[in-house]
Amino acid sequence: MKKSLSHVSSNFPIESLKGLWRLSNKKKYPKYLFLTLCFNLIVAPAVYAAANTQSFTRFQAYALGLLGLVTFGFSIYLFAVMFQPEKF
């Protein structure tokens, strides 16, 4: 028996979503970028709260949080490249 999706309209492209799911399993970088931006939603308010409110705007706190996450990710990548150069 085929499952019915009653809450989805009949002309919704389910096959397109299946193709998108297969593509997302092959390409990991967009998923990593999305998770980094979501994690930045947690980090940025902590940066904003830790700083004096007159010293940073909210936009600067989000930018600083994103810069910190990118720097941390880049340092992990360089550490892996130094100790496993044959994979790269």
Phi, psi and omega in degrees: 000129181279136180288141179254136176256089186288334182274355179253138181295160185290338181260015177287131186280083179296324180296326177294321178293324177295319177294322178294322178294317178296320179294322180290333176287333180276320184257110185271337186297318176298325178292319177296320179297317178297316180294324177295317179293325176292320178293330177295332176294338177272320185286319187299316177296329176293320176295319180295321180286326182287330181274158174292136185296338177279343185271328181235143168271170180296320178299318179294326178294318178294320178294319179293321176296317178294320177298319177296318179294319179294319178296318178296315178296320179294323178292323176295318178298314180294324176298317179293322180294322180293321186262350176224062185291339182290341177280343183247000000 
